[in-house]
Each structure stands twice: as structure tokens, then as C-alpha cells.
Amino acid sequence: MKKHKNIFLTSLLLTILIFIAGILMNYGLDFVRINVISDVMLSHELSTESYVIEQEFINTFGGARCDVMNKRIYSLKEEIRKVGADLSSYSRFSFFKKKDFDYLKRKYFLLELEFLNHIEKLNKECGQSVIPIIFFYEIDQDDSERQGFILQEVSKNFEDSVVVITLDKDYEDEPLVELLALKYDVTAAPAIIINGFKIEGIVYEKELESIIREQVNEKNTGVFEKE
């Protein structure tokens, strides 16, 4: 009887130790994850600041403004894509630093909106150079998740022409997200805004590729009729 009791206590102790070790490991990993995302965000902020200063410099001293702006836009695009991928991946596994991840999520949305503003400015000053696609999704919704994967795959075929901005439709902590949703009258997810045109409901690969290709062709011929 005593032997069985000792085995039970030993097993219980080992279980508790493993559980505590798991908690501590996840707590430590949260710090690592947050640092990784923060570093990429800081790098992106620095690149954005450099981009703005570069525009002012060209205004003052001259230079091939549109060529420079186009090149910088694509490097900024890759940075912001990486931030989004890391944030989406890491936040799912966070148990202790939810507040920090929520802060980073808001900051990420602000970076995206700032980036969208730069794209619109570039298009106005240099002609339609980049087609912005705004993707409004809903958390834990199958159609939104499926649409995100479809959009990710299709956009790979238009790397030089398309920039995808992803926003949580129901995000309440940042008023600008709600303002943009109101501008395009987005009431349900998934919803895609392609160069100012709204498409609600899931759009599958062939149809989406056809719509984007049409916009790209119009961009190349300089013909646009926005709402």
C-alpha cells in the first residue's frame, strides 16, 4: 500500500513539474516572440521614415522621384508582410502577453494604414503604379481564413503590381480601421476592396485572379474608373 502511495505521489510531482516547466517555457517564448515582432516593426518604421525623408530630399535637390518611390514601396511591402505573418503566427500561441500582442496588433494596423496612404500618394503623383487590395476579415471565421489563403496565393502572381492590406473588420481599438470600413460600407466578412471596388463574400482563385488581372491591365493602359 505504501509503495503504491509513493508511486502516486512521485507521478503527481512529476506531472506538476512538467506543467510548471511548460508554463515557464511559454512565458519565456512570449518575450522572444514579442522581441522578434518589435524588431521587425522598428525596422519598418525606420524604413518608412527614410522613405518620407527621401521624398523631401528629392523635392529639394531633385531626382527621379517616381522611380525611387516605386523601389522603396516594394521593400516596405515585404517588411510589412513579414510583420503580419509573424504577428498572426505568434499571437495564436501566447498565453501571458496578450496585452502586448494586442498593442502590437494595433501598431501593425497603423503601419498598414500609413503604408496605404503612401501608396495612394504614390499613385496620385506618379500615375497608377500600385494596385492596393484591402482585405477585411473576421477572426475565427472559416470563410475569412480561406479567403486569406486564396488572396495570398493569387497575389504572388502580381508581386510587382499589387499590395495587400489585411484588416480585422471588427477591430475596435483603432478608429481608423472602423473609418475605412465605413468608407467602403463593409458590413460582412470576408470583403475585398480592389482599387476602390468592393467585393463581399468569398471569391475563389480563378475569379479573383481574373479581377486582379483586369485591374492590372487597366493600370498598364492608364484607364481607371473608380467609384
Summary of the structure (lengths in Angstrom):
residues: 227
radius of gyration: 22.6
end to end distance: 81.2
largest distance: 89.6
contacts: 649
relative contact order: 0.10
helix: 70%
strand: 10%
